Amino acid sequence: MAKGYMIFVEGAGTPQVIHPTMEAAIWQMKKLAEKNQGKQIFLFQLLKRCANIDGAHTPLPCHIPLDFKNPELLKLERLVYKKSLTKEKAA
């Protein structure tokens, strides 16, 4: 399963929406380019996330959930661990 793609507009805030496919992300990039003339649009692939929690390096979820339907609704907090994908399929 894809880990997702995020778009960053030069001078804008931190990306928050994750696109499930590169095609969906490129489509969104084209829309953003039309609205943001003269600004660069960047496409990033989400591979891994981590945080320093209580002084320890802690991996954070980074895979798109199996029930994902709408690219406009998937936010960072909805990402899940790869291990949980196997459990969901088995259930």
PyMOL commands that set and color helices and strands:
alter all, ss='L'
color gray80, all
select helices_A, chain A and resi 22-35+76-78+82-90
alter helices_A, ss='H'
color red, helices_A
select strands_A, chain A and resi 5-9+41-45+49-53+56-60
alter strands_A, ss='S'
color yellow, strands_A
deselect
rebuild
show_as cartoon
